[in-house]
């Protein structure tokens, strides 16, 4: 009966499905659609503070990001002239692009509040502190970058975090095995 009512009948705008539907791949209600993550940064650096920054991109860069193609492996953030810039982030050329395609590793401007830029600049003047990109994602249809103020880890720090991670994983496995045994008996 419901299918016959919608045929040829007026359906209020609120109940009509939005264009793009659920499977459009866009983030809804403030959710993130992650395009790229920099896992190496979390291994090599101790993250002190994270920030969300907007990105100034060209049209073909946005289209390439929407295809889920990007890499932050060699990326870093530098502040010059009271502006934050993302360097060495690899966004490949858009496959459908023409002569208007962007250069792959150009520097891209990050949009941050003045107080955030001043705070980051002051912290990076301290020895051992740097700003690294952690992720590129879409939030409410806009491209964002998660950047972090970080301090480089020593080799023994890296080994210690790996050891802690492995110990945590082993204990979780042991707990899960005990729970499985209890359920099975």
Steps between C-alpha positions, in 0.01 A plus 500: 500500500789734578641462150168588336462810715832651390428446130350811349428650843658809652778416746610778738857625448611388850427136424666501157849350492780752466706504183799270522322263736668308778767337284650824370809463720469848648529548873168584666432665836861602567638151438841464342567328171871428535701524179857451629672435832861542603559194720876549489462837675329337799792252517783751456362785710346550843180693429460798734194678358278462192325762288246490219588724207320579179682460170518736204474268198434521128207321338700207366663447840158471664383254234814292541451497879137393458633196311692418819846558359758680713811437706640689798811285546755778437275790598583771750356837602700821498399844620634794301362851481230429763352232274510123537598296193478126438807380309566169316147363531448281194163548330522328160369662184130458432459233231227694317687831526637689203755779482339642817644213709702594808863423578526193721718624789431872514481681832143552620374767736344391828215702651543551873403770750764764573536384864561142387766608251673717763494215753637250248772741389609562860509126576698413187771745604572263791753232417364165393147619419348480154161502331397187309183416305311201642202467266315645202123464510170651395272647765164640389625495142810708572858374483676513836843408629571376850839636601689442822762673703747222564839419648731248336536166678833338572561145382449353847166689532380337177599156626326565832171599333516195274562278804204656687277455196604135465445433873155660483412287198616180673301576815188574292544166323537316831188666642305417184615135518384474862161650411463258208577209730240617753234528229588162352473306829 
